[in-house]
Amino acid sequence: MDVLGIDACGKQGWAGIRLADGAYAGSLVDLRLDALIERAAGVVVIAVDMPLGLVEKGWRAADLGARAVLRVRRSSVFLVAPRSAWRERDYVAAGDRCHELTGRRLSRQAWALAPKLLEARACWLADARIHEVHPEVSFRALAGGVPLAYTKKTWRGQNERRCLLSAAGLTLPDELGEADRVPADDVLDAAVAAWSAHRIALGVAGRIPEVPEVPEMAEVDAEGGRAIEIRY
């Protein structure tokens, strides 16, 4: 059972870590997400570190829930603006629309995600194998429900994350191939996305928010008809 975890990596595009039955099975890097996915023939689940489902008004329950469980790492979760804000041409217009629909403007950091968010969303709308994940939520699960104390940019934080992955059976080799030129934190994020993809494939992955007792209460993307959730 092959799965793929993917993280955005700046000008290099997208980095993917492939697993076979939960073990490392190679890396892929491509400028375009759809091209990377096409190259990963045969994977049954794809987990992408990028907001995918969008609400029409207000903030996503998935982001608010992720911030609540991450505590000290809550700043790693951007509040994702409603769908119409991402259709605007520039940050000012998007901020105005976001304020109209949420009462607050979206951050510049969030707006910087726009090209990759829209690229990933288009793939998500076309491919039911794709699921949204957030690395810090997944690493929290790997650590037994405790948010990590050190950021992924620090030496200790990166070593802690690599050790957590290894303890779960996902040992990253010193030589990755295509991903050798990708920043270490992006590799780690792609790897833990792959770990989450494996859990989704096994049917044991968690989700934020949890499935409500009344299905009609679930937050659903109006365009795609899929639940808006973060899996881990």
DORO-225451 format. One record per atom (N, C-alpha, C): residue number from 1; residue in one letter; x, y, z. Coordinates in steps of 0.02 Angstrom, whole numbers. Example, Ala and Ser with C-alpha at 12.3 -4.5 7.8 and 13.67 -1.06 7.14 Angstrom:
<bamars>
(1, a, (660, -284, 390))
(1, a, (615, -225, 390))
(1, a, (660, -165, 390))
(2, s, (642, -112, 354))
(2, s, (684, -53, 357))
(2, s, (645, 2, 394))
</bamars>
This chain:
<bamars>
(1, m, (42, -60, 0))
(1, m, (0, 0, 0))
(1, m, (44, 62, 0))
(2, d, (44, 98, -55))
(2, d, (86, 158, -62))
(2, d, (45, 221, -50))
(3, v, (76, 268, -14))
(3, v, (44, 333, -2))
(3, v, (96, 387, -13))
(4, l, (73, 450, -16))
(4, l, (117, 506, -30))
(4, l, (101, 564, 16))
(5, g, (152, 593, 46))
(5, g, (145, 655, 85))
(5, g, (179, 711, 49))
(6, i, (147, 770, 46))
(6, i, (173, 825, 6))
(6, i, (174, 890, 47))
(7, d, (228, 928, 37))
(7, d, (235, 994, 68))
(7, d, (257, 1044, 16))
(8, a, (232, 1105, 20))
(8, a, (254, 1158, -24))
(8, a, (324, 1181, -3))
(9, c, (368, 1193, -52))
(9, c, (437, 1211, -35))
(9, c, (462, 1270, -77))
(10, g, (426, 1325, -73))
(10, g, (447, 1387, -103))
(10, g, (457, 1384, -178))
(11, k, (512, 1412, -202))
(11, k, (525, 1415, -274))
(11, k, (536, 1346, -305))
(12, q, (551, 1296, -263))
(12, q, (561, 1228, -289))
(12, q, (495, 1193, -303))
(13, g, (441, 1223, -281))
(13, g, (375, 1195, -296))
(13, g, (348, 1152, -240))
(14, w, (352, 1087, -249))
(14, w, (322, 1040, -202))
(14, w, (370, 981, -190))
(15, a, (373, 959, -128))
(15, a, (414, 901, -110))
(15, a, (369, 845, -86))
(16, g, (381, 784, -109))
(16, g, (341, 727, -89))
(16, g, (383, 672, -60))
(17, i, (358, 640, -7))
(17, i, (388, 581, 22))
(17, i, (339, 523, 12))
(18, r, (364, 470, -19))
(18, r, (322, 412, -33))
(18, r, (336, 357, 19))
(19, l, (284, 323, 41))
(19, l, (290, 267, 87))
(19, l, (260, 205, 54))
(20, a, (290, 148, 68))
(20, a, (263, 84, 48))
(20, a, (252, 44, 113))
(21, d, (189, 30, 128))
(21, d, (172, -4, 190))
(21, d, (202, 30, 251))
(22, g, (202, 97, 250))
(22, g, (224, 136, 308))
(22, g, (298, 151, 310))
(23, a, (338, 123, 264))
(23, a, (410, 134, 265))
(23, a, (430, 179, 207))
(24, y, (484, 217, 218))
(24, y, (509, 263, 167))
(24, y, (522, 227, 101))
(25, a, (498, 257, 46))
(25, a, (505, 225, -20))
(25, a, (527, 274, -74))
(26, g, (553, 333, -54))
(26, g, (578, 380, -104))
(26, g, (550, 450, -97))
(27, s, (581, 496, -134))
(27, s, (558, 565, -133))
(27, s, (548, 591, -204))
(28, l, (506, 641, -210))
(28, l, (492, 673, -274))
(28, l, (490, 749, -263))
(29, v, (516, 786, -311))
(29, v, (511, 859, -309))
(29, v, (490, 883, -378))
(30, d, (442, 929, -380))
(30, d, (419, 954, -444))
(30, d, (392, 1025, -435))
(31, l, (398, 1066, -487))
(31, l, (372, 1133, -485))
(31, l, (296, 1135, -481))
(32, r, (264, 1086, -512))
(32, r, (190, 1084, -514))
(32, r, (165, 1025, -474))
(33, l, (113, 1038, -434))
(33, l, (85, 986, -392))
(33, l, (53, 930, -434))
(34, d, (16, 949, -486))
(34, d, (-16, 897, -526))
(34, d, (35, 852, -560))
(35, a, (92, 881, -580))
(35, a, (145, 842, -611))
(35, a, (176, 794, -561))
(36, l, (187, 818, -499))
(36, l, (215, 774, -448))
(36, l, (169, 716, -434))
(37, i, (104, 730, -428))
(37, i, (55, 677, -415))
(37, i, (53, 627, -472))
(38, e, (56, 652, -533))
(38, e, (56, 607, -591))
(38, e, (116, 560, -590))
(39, r, (173, 585, -567))
(39, r, (234, 544, -564))
(39, r, (229, 490, -510))
(40, a, (188, 502, -460))
(40, a, (181, 455, -404))
(40, a, (126, 405, -419))
(41, a, (133, 371, -475))
(41, a, (81, 324, -497))
(41, a, (71, 269, -445))
(42, g, (8, 252, -433))
(42, g, (-8, 195, -390))
(42, g, (-21, 211, -317))
(43, v, (-12, 273, -296))
(43, v, (-25, 288, -225))
(43, v, (-100, 290, -213))
(44, v, (-121, 266, -154))
(44, v, (-192, 261, -139))
(44, v, (-218, 321, -100))
(45, v, (-173, 355, -63))
(45, v, (-192, 414, -25))
(45, v, (-137, 466, -33))
(46, i, (-157, 529, -38))
(46, i, (-110, 585, -43))
(46, i, (-128, 636, 10))
(47, a, (-81, 654, 52))
(47, a, (-92, 703, 104))
(47, a, (-50, 765, 89))
(48, v, (-82, 823, 87))
(48, v, (-49, 885, 68))
(48, v, (-52, 936, 125))
(49, d, (4, 964, 141))
(49, d, (8, 1017, 192))
(49, d, (-11, 1083, 160))
(50, m, (-76, 1095, 155))
(50, m, (-101, 1157, 126))
(50, m, (-176, 1160, 140))
(51, p, (-204, 1218, 157))
(51, p, (-277, 1223, 164))
(51, p, (-310, 1206, 97))
(52, l, (-362, 1165, 100))
(52, l, (-393, 1142, 38))
(52, l, (-468, 1159, 35))
(53, g, (-506, 1141, 85))
(53, g, (-576, 1158, 87))
(53, g, (-587, 1229, 113))
(54, l, (-634, 1265, 83))
(54, l, (-646, 1335, 102))
(54, l, (-719, 1347, 121))
(55, v, (-728, 1388, 172))
(55, v, (-796, 1406, 193))
(55, v, (-819, 1468, 154))
(56, e, (-883, 1483, 160))
(56, e, (-911, 1541, 126))
(56, e, (-909, 1603, 170))
(57, k, (-910, 1593, 237))
(57, k, (-912, 1650, 283))
(57, k, (-882, 1627, 350))
(58, g, (-847, 1672, 384))
(58, g, (-817, 1655, 448))
(58, g, (-751, 1618, 439))
(59, w, (-724, 1593, 495))
(59, w, (-662, 1555, 493))
(59, w, (-676, 1481, 494))
(60, r, (-631, 1442, 466))
(60, r, (-639, 1370, 464))
(60, r, (-634, 1340, 535))
(61, a, (-680, 1296, 551))
(61, a, (-678, 1262, 616))
(61, a, (-614, 1220, 623))
(62, a, (-589, 1194, 567))
(62, a, (-528, 1154, 568))
(62, a, (-468, 1194, 594))
(63, d, (-462, 1257, 573))
(63, d, (-406, 1298, 595))
(63, d, (-413, 1318, 668))
(64, l, (-473, 1335, 688))
(64, l, (-485, 1354, 758))
(64, l, (-471, 1294, 803))
(65, g, (-492, 1235, 781))
(65, g, (-480, 1175, 820))
(65, g, (-407, 1157, 824))
(66, a, (-371, 1164, 768))
(66, a, (-300, 1149, 768))
(66, a, (-262, 1196, 813))
(67, r, (-280, 1259, 813))
(67, r, (-247, 1307, 857))
(67, r, (-258, 1289, 930))
(68, a, (-318, 1266, 945))
(68, a, (-334, 1249, 1015))
(68, a, (-292, 1190, 1040))
(69, v, (-282, 1139, 999))
(69, v, (-245, 1080, 1022))
(69, v, (-170, 1092, 1020))
(70, l, (-145, 1137, 977))
(70, l, (-73, 1147, 972))
(70, l, (-44, 1192, 1026))
(71, r, (-85, 1233, 1056))
(71, r, (-63, 1276, 1111))
(71, r, (1, 1316, 1093))
(72, v, (60, 1294, 1116))
(72, v, (121, 1333, 1105))
(72, v, (140, 1337, 1031))
(73, r, (115, 1293, 990))
(73, r, (129, 1293, 919))
(73, r, (70, 1322, 879))
(74, r, (24, 1355, 912))
(74, r, (-38, 1378, 880))
(74, r, (-24, 1428, 824))
(75, s, (31, 1465, 829))
(75, s, (47, 1515, 778))
(75, s, (65, 1484, 711))
(76, s, (77, 1419, 710))
(76, s, (93, 1384, 647))
(76, s, (30, 1374, 604))
(77, v, (-28, 1386, 633))
(77, v, (-91, 1378, 596))
(77, v, (-117, 1446, 575))
(78, f, (-120, 1459, 510))
(78, f, (-149, 1521, 485))
(78, f, (-225, 1514, 482))
(79, l, (-260, 1567, 499))
(79, l, (-332, 1568, 489))
(79, l, (-345, 1579, 415))
(80, v, (-383, 1534, 385))
(80, v, (-393, 1534, 312))
(80, v, (-456, 1572, 295))
(81, a, (-449, 1622, 253))
(81, a, (-504, 1665, 233))
(81, a, (-557, 1626, 194))
(82, p, (-619, 1652, 192))
(82, p, (-672, 1621, 153))
(82, p, (-655, 1619, 78))
(83, r, (-691, 1578, 43))
(83, r, (-674, 1562, -27))
(83, r, (-671, 1623, -72))
(84, s, (-718, 1669, -65))
(84, s, (-719, 1726, -111))
(84, s, (-658, 1772, -103))
(85, a, (-627, 1773, -44))
(85, a, (-568, 1815, -34))
(85, a, (-510, 1794, -77))
(86, w, (-505, 1729, -90))
(86, w, (-450, 1703, -130))
(86, w, (-459, 1717, -204))
(87, r, (-516, 1742, -224))
(87, r, (-529, 1760, -294))
(87, r, (-507, 1832, -309))
(88, e, (-491, 1870, -256))
(88, e, (-471, 1940, -266))
(88, e, (-402, 1944, -297))
(89, r, (-387, 2000, -329))
(89, r, (-325, 2008, -367))
(89, r, (-265, 2027, -325))
(90, d, (-276, 2059, -268))
(90, d, (-219, 2080, -228))
(90, d, (-236, 2076, -153))
(91, y, (-184, 2087, -112))
(91, y, (-192, 2079, -41))
(91, y, (-242, 2127, -10))
(92, v, (-242, 2189, -33))
(92, v, (-288, 2239, -5))
(92, v, (-360, 2218, -17))
(93, a, (-376, 2200, -79))
(93, a, (-444, 2179, -95))
(93, a, (-464, 2116, -58))
(94, a, (-416, 2069, -53))
(94, a, (-430, 2007, -17))
(94, a, (-442, 2021, 57))
(95, g, (-403, 2068, 84))
(95, g, (-411, 2087, 154))
(95, g, (-479, 2119, 167))
(96, d, (-501, 2162, 121))
(96, d, (-566, 2194, 127))
(96, d, (-622, 2142, 126))
(97, r, (-617, 2094, 80))
(97, r, (-669, 2042, 75))
(97, r, (-668, 1998, 137))
(98, c, (-609, 1982, 161))
(98, c, (-603, 1940, 220))
(98, c, (-633, 1975, 281))
(99, h, (-620, 2040, 287))
(99, h, (-648, 2079, 343))
(99, h, (-724, 2080, 340))
(100, e, (-750, 2086, 280))
(100, e, (-823, 2086, 270))
(100, e, (-855, 2020, 293))
(101, l, (-820, 1965, 283))
(101, l, (-848, 1899, 295))
(101, l, (-829, 1868, 363))
(102, t, (-777, 1896, 395))
(102, t, (-754, 1868, 459))
(102, t, (-749, 1919, 515))
(103, g, (-747, 1983, 497))
(103, g, (-736, 2034, 548))
(103, g, (-662, 2051, 559))
(104, r, (-618, 2014, 522))
(104, r, (-546, 2026, 527))
(104, r, (-515, 2020, 459))
(105, r, (-458, 2052, 450))
(105, r, (-421, 2046, 387))
(105, r, (-377, 1984, 390))
(106, l, (-364, 1954, 332))
(106, l, (-317, 1898, 331))
(106, l, (-246, 1924, 335))
(107, s, (-200, 1883, 361))
(107, s, (-131, 1904, 369))
(107, s, (-94, 1902, 302))
(108, r, (-40, 1940, 299))
(108, r, (2, 1938, 239))
(108, r, (33, 1869, 229))
(109, q, (49, 1836, 284))
(109, q, (76, 1768, 279))
(109, q, (26, 1721, 247))
(110, a, (-37, 1728, 266))
(110, a, (-89, 1686, 236))
(110, a, (-97, 1702, 162))
(111, w, (-98, 1767, 145))
(111, w, (-107, 1786, 75))
(111, w, (-49, 1762, 31))
(112, a, (10, 1757, 61))
(112, a, (68, 1732, 23))
(112, a, (58, 1660, 1))
(113, l, (13, 1625, 33))
(113, l, (-1, 1556, 14))
(113, l, (-46, 1551, -48))
(114, a, (-75, 1607, -70))
(114, a, (-128, 1605, -120))
(114, a, (-111, 1564, -182))
(115, p, (-54, 1574, -216))
(115, p, (-41, 1534, -277))
(115, p, (-41, 1459, -263))
(116, k, (-6, 1438, -211))
(116, k, (-2, 1367, -196))
(116, k, (-68, 1340, -168))
(117, l, (-103, 1380, -128))
(117, l, (-168, 1359, -103))
(117, l, (-216, 1345, -160))
(118, l, (-219, 1390, -208))
(118, l, (-265, 1380, -264))
(118, l, (-244, 1322, -308))
(119, e, (-178, 1313, -315))
(119, e, (-153, 1256, -354))
(119, e, (-172, 1190, -320))
(120, a, (-161, 1186, -255))
(120, a, (-177, 1125, -218))
(120, a, (-252, 1113, -215))
(121, r, (-290, 1167, -208))
(121, r, (-363, 1160, -205))
(121, r, (-390, 1132, -270))
(122, a, (-363, 1154, -327))
(122, a, (-386, 1128, -391))
(122, a, (-374, 1052, -396))
(123, c, (-317, 1030, -370))
(123, c, (-302, 958, -370))
(123, c, (-350, 921, -324))
(124, w, (-364, 950, -265))
(124, w, (-409, 920, -216))
(124, w, (-479, 912, -244))
(125, l, (-502, 963, -279))
(125, l, (-570, 959, -308))
(125, l, (-576, 905, -361))
(126, a, (-518, 888, -392))
(126, a, (-519, 840, -447))
(126, a, (-499, 770, -426))
(127, d, (-475, 760, -365))
(127, d, (-445, 696, -346))
(127, d, (-464, 679, -274))
(128, a, (-508, 629, -267))
(128, a, (-533, 610, -201))
(128, a, (-479, 578, -156))
(129, r, (-422, 561, -184))
(129, r, (-367, 532, -144))
(129, r, (-333, 584, -100))
(130, i, (-342, 648, -116))
(130, i, (-305, 702, -83))
(130, i, (-341, 724, -20))
(131, h, (-303, 732, 35))
(131, h, (-329, 754, 99))
(131, h, (-284, 808, 127))
(132, e, (-314, 853, 166))
(132, e, (-275, 906, 198))
(132, e, (-246, 883, 264))
(133, v, (-183, 900, 276))
(133, v, (-150, 886, 340))
(133, v, (-115, 949, 363))
(134, h, (-95, 949, 426))
(134, h, (-53, 1003, 453))
(134, h, (4, 969, 491))
(135, p, (67, 983, 474))
(135, p, (123, 947, 505))
(135, p, (125, 949, 580))
(136, e, (112, 1008, 610))
(136, e, (118, 1012, 683))
(136, e, (63, 973, 717))
(137, v, (5, 968, 686))
(137, v, (-49, 926, 713))
(137, v, (-28, 853, 711))
(138, s, (3, 833, 655))
(138, s, (26, 764, 648))
(138, s, (83, 748, 696))
(139, f, (131, 794, 703))
(139, f, (186, 782, 749))
(139, f, (161, 779, 821))
(140, r, (111, 818, 837))
(140, r, (80, 815, 904))
(140, r, (53, 745, 915))
(141, a, (19, 716, 866))
(141, a, (-7, 648, 873))
(141, a, (49, 598, 881))
(142, l, (103, 607, 843))
(142, l, (161, 562, 848))
(142, l, (193, 566, 918))
(143, a, (189, 624, 949))
(143, a, (219, 634, 1015))
(143, a, (171, 617, 1072))
(144, g, (118, 581, 1056))
(144, g, (71, 560, 1108))
(144, g, (22, 613, 1130))
(145, g, (8, 661, 1085))
(145, g, (-41, 713, 1101))
(145, g, (-11, 774, 1134))
(146, v, (56, 779, 1134))
(146, v, (89, 836, 1164))
(146, v, (121, 879, 1110))
(147, p, (103, 944, 1105))
(147, p, (135, 987, 1055))
(147, p, (210, 992, 1067))
(148, l, (249, 993, 1014))
(148, l, (322, 995, 1021))
(148, l, (344, 1064, 1046))
(149, a, (395, 1064, 1088))
(149, a, (417, 1126, 1120))
(149, a, (460, 1168, 1075))
(150, y, (496, 1137, 1028))
(150, y, (544, 1174, 986))
(150, y, (519, 1177, 914))
(151, t, (531, 1232, 881))
(151, t, (507, 1240, 813))
(151, t, (548, 1198, 764))
(152, k, (519, 1187, 705))
(152, k, (551, 1145, 655))
(152, k, (611, 1180, 622))
(153, k, (621, 1244, 636))
(153, k, (678, 1280, 609))
(153, k, (740, 1272, 653))
(154, t, (732, 1246, 713))
(154, t, (789, 1239, 759))
(154, t, (820, 1170, 753))
(155, w, (883, 1165, 773))
(155, w, (920, 1102, 772))
(155, w, (884, 1049, 815))
(156, r, (866, 1068, 876))
(156, r, (834, 1020, 921))
(156, r, (764, 1000, 894))
(157, g, (729, 1050, 867))
(157, g, (662, 1035, 840))
(157, g, (665, 986, 782))
(158, q, (713, 995, 737))
(158, q, (719, 951, 679))
(158, q, (740, 881, 701))
(159, n, (786, 876, 748))
(159, n, (807, 810, 771))
(159, n, (751, 774, 807))
(160, e, (712, 812, 847))
(160, e, (656, 781, 882))
(160, e, (605, 753, 833))
(161, r, (591, 791, 780))
(161, r, (543, 768, 730))
(161, r, (568, 707, 692))
(162, r, (631, 707, 675))
(162, r, (658, 650, 639))
(162, r, (657, 587, 683))
(163, c, (671, 595, 746))
(163, c, (669, 538, 792))
(163, c, (598, 512, 801))
(164, l, (549, 556, 805))
(164, l, (480, 535, 811))
(164, l, (458, 495, 750))
(165, l, (478, 518, 691))
(165, l, (461, 481, 630))
(165, l, (494, 412, 630))
(166, s, (557, 410, 649))
(166, s, (594, 347, 650))
(166, s, (562, 298, 699))
(167, a, (541, 322, 756))
(167, a, (510, 278, 806))
(167, a, (444, 250, 781))
(168, a, (413, 285, 734))
(168, a, (350, 261, 704))
(168, a, (363, 217, 643))
(169, g, (426, 202, 628))
(169, g, (443, 159, 572))
(169, g, (459, 195, 508))
(170, l, (459, 262, 510))
(170, l, (473, 301, 451))
(170, l, (543, 331, 459))
(171, t, (592, 293, 438))
(171, t, (662, 315, 444))
(171, t, (684, 349, 381))
(172, l, (702, 412, 387))
(172, l, (725, 450, 329))
(172, l, (800, 439, 320))
(173, p, (821, 417, 260))
(173, p, (892, 405, 249))
(173, p, (930, 470, 243))
(174, d, (996, 466, 250))
(174, d, (1038, 526, 244))
(174, d, (1036, 553, 173))
(175, e, (1029, 509, 124))
(175, e, (1024, 530, 53))
(175, e, (954, 515, 29))
(176, l, (919, 569, 8))
(176, l, (849, 564, -11))
(176, l, (838, 562, -86))
(177, g, (888, 578, -124))
(177, g, (878, 583, -197))
(177, g, (853, 652, -215))
(178, e, (795, 657, -246))
(178, e, (769, 721, -269))
(178, e, (762, 772, -212))
(179, a, (743, 749, -154))
(179, a, (731, 795, -98))
(179, a, (795, 817, -62))
(180, d, (853, 795, -86))
(180, d, (915, 817, -54))
(180, d, (924, 892, -58))
(181, r, (894, 925, -107))
(181, r, (902, 997, -117))
(181, r, (846, 1038, -83))
(182, v, (802, 1004, -47))
(182, v, (745, 1036, -15))
(182, v, (763, 1051, 58))
(183, p, (743, 1110, 85))
(183, p, (757, 1125, 155))
(183, p, (733, 1070, 202))
(184, a, (771, 1058, 255))
(184, a, (757, 1002, 300))
(184, a, (687, 1005, 330))
(185, d, (663, 1065, 348))
(185, d, (597, 1069, 378))
(185, d, (542, 1050, 329))
(186, d, (552, 1063, 265))
(186, d, (502, 1043, 215))
(186, d, (503, 967, 206))
(187, v, (561, 937, 209))
(187, v, (566, 863, 206))
(187, v, (529, 832, 265))
(188, l, (540, 858, 324))
(188, l, (507, 831, 383))
(188, l, (431, 839, 379))
(189, d, (408, 896, 353))
(189, d, (337, 908, 346))
(189, d, (306, 860, 295))
(190, a, (341, 848, 240))
(190, a, (316, 801, 190))
(190, a, (314, 730, 218))
(191, a, (365, 714, 259))
(191, a, (368, 647, 288))
(191, a, (311, 635, 337))
(192, v, (297, 684, 380))
(192, v, (242, 673, 428))
(192, v, (175, 676, 392))
(193, a, (171, 712, 336))
(193, a, (110, 709, 295))
(193, a, (100, 639, 268))
(194, a, (156, 607, 248))
(194, a, (152, 538, 223))
(194, a, (130, 491, 279))
(195, w, (156, 502, 339))
(195, w, (135, 462, 397))
(195, w, (59, 468, 407))
(196, s, (33, 529, 401))
(196, s, (-39, 539, 407))
(196, s, (-76, 506, 350))
(197, a, (-48, 509, 289))
(197, a, (-80, 476, 232))
(197, a, (-86, 401, 243))
(198, h, (-34, 372, 273))
(198, h, (-36, 300, 288))
(198, h, (-92, 285, 338))
(199, r, (-100, 327, 388))
(199, r, (-154, 318, 437))
(199, r, (-222, 326, 404))
(200, i, (-228, 372, 357))
(200, i, (-292, 380, 321))
(200, i, (-307, 317, 282))
(201, a, (-257, 290, 249))
(201, a, (-266, 230, 209))
(201, a, (-287, 171, 253))
(202, l, (-261, 168, 314))
(202, l, (-278, 114, 361))
(202, l, (-346, 124, 395))
(203, g, (-373, 185, 388))
(203, g, (-437, 200, 420))
(203, g, (-432, 216, 494))
(204, v, (-371, 238, 517))
(204, v, (-362, 252, 588))
(204, v, (-344, 325, 601))
(205, a, (-345, 367, 550))
(205, a, (-325, 437, 558))
(205, a, (-377, 476, 597))
(206, g, (-352, 524, 636))
(206, g, (-397, 570, 670))
(206, g, (-415, 628, 624))
(207, r, (-459, 670, 649))
(207, r, (-479, 728, 609))
(207, r, (-498, 786, 654))
(208, i, (-485, 846, 629))
(208, i, (-506, 909, 662))
(208, i, (-546, 949, 611))
(209, p, (-609, 967, 628))
(209, p, (-645, 947, 688))
(209, p, (-668, 874, 684))
(210, e, (-686, 845, 741))
(210, e, (-711, 777, 741))
(210, e, (-778, 775, 704))
(211, v, (-795, 715, 680))
(211, v, (-858, 708, 644))
(211, v, (-916, 720, 693))
(212, p, (-960, 768, 678))
(212, p, (-1015, 782, 724))
(212, p, (-1066, 725, 725))
(213, e, (-1102, 719, 780))
(213, e, (-1152, 667, 786))
(213, e, (-1207, 676, 734))
(214, v, (-1221, 738, 717))
(214, v, (-1270, 753, 664))
(214, v, (-1231, 771, 600))
(215, p, (-1229, 727, 550))
(215, p, (-1189, 738, 490))
(215, p, (-1202, 806, 457))
(216, e, (-1264, 830, 462))
(216, e, (-1281, 893, 429))
(216, e, (-1245, 953, 460))
(217, m, (-1216, 942, 520))
(217, m, (-1180, 996, 554))
(217, m, (-1108, 1002, 531))
(218, a, (-1085, 955, 491))
(218, a, (-1015, 957, 468))
(218, a, (-1004, 1017, 422))
(219, e, (-944, 1046, 426))
(219, e, (-926, 1102, 382))
(219, e, (-905, 1074, 315))
(220, v, (-940, 1095, 262))
(220, v, (-930, 1066, 196))
(220, v, (-911, 1120, 146))
(221, d, (-865, 1104, 102))
(221, d, (-845, 1150, 49))
(221, d, (-902, 1155, -2))
(222, a, (-925, 1217, -14))
(222, a, (-983, 1227, -58))
(222, a, (-969, 1206, -130))
(223, e, (-907, 1215, -151))
(223, e, (-889, 1199, -221))
(223, e, (-874, 1125, -230))
(224, g, (-839, 1096, -182))
(224, g, (-819, 1026, -189))
(224, g, (-865, 976, -157))
(225, g, (-906, 999, -109))
(225, g, (-951, 954, -74))
(225, g, (-917, 907, -25))
(226, r, (-853, 919, -10))
(226, r, (-816, 877, 36))
(226, r, (-808, 910, 104))
(227, a, (-799, 870, 155))
(227, a, (-791, 897, 222))
(227, a, (-727, 939, 227))
(228, i, (-730, 993, 264))
(228, i, (-673, 1036, 276))
(228, i, (-641, 1013, 341))
(229, e, (-584, 980, 337))
(229, e, (-554, 950, 395))
(229, e, (-479, 942, 386))
(230, i, (-445, 938, 443))
(230, i, (-373, 923, 445))
(230, i, (-367, 852, 471))
(231, r, (-333, 808, 433))
(231, r, (-324, 738, 454))
(231, r, (-254, 729, 485))
(232, y, (-248, 680, 527))
(232, y, (-183, 667, 559))
(232, y, (-178, 594, 581))
</bamars>
